[in-house]
């Protein structure tokens, strides 16, 4: 049993062969897929998929890169969707200082609004962080995000930051980058942090794990992430698969 806690099957990259992608995931033991929405189109599609497939759940949020596009109506819409039975978290949300489409102050405002909403509707949050660690940590603390908890998605930070996140009631999720040969920090963190705070994901269609790096990613490849973590922790693959699935179910409140 494997759970992909962060997949974008709502992306246009799957328009041609979604059924086959889902069948491959199931034949590789992926029992649950969480499809993450981050703007109007991807949220709409995430909800559609969650309604269509029993083993697919959805999250709803606004990506920091597009923070400048989010209107009050969008936030209201996201709030309404939070009562949908298949919506299990808010996000992805956060800060992205790599792309400069949205100014930092607008990103921060949109991030804070979504944390406030998560506390209101009592759902956990999924954090996207690109080159913005210290501002993210500051906002999570100031907004008391530990009240709802969350996931640091595709974590590539240090052991020290990972431990601070865990102290704030967050989980650390690893994707394809932990399998890359030069990924020293993610490997260190995966080896170090307690197994009961660890999750796995693909972030497909992006960040494809070794040995398919460079190709389109898909949920069936989450097993390569689990295999890498098993190796780093010196534990059997089955134990990593079982524990990360247990963690994901506890976090998202799914059966
Ligand atoms: Ni993502």
Boltz pocket constraint, residues with backbone or C-beta under 6 A from the ligand:
constraints:
  - pocket:
      binder: B
      contacts: [[A, 6], [A, 8], [A, 36], [A, 92], [A, 203]]
      max_distance: 6.0
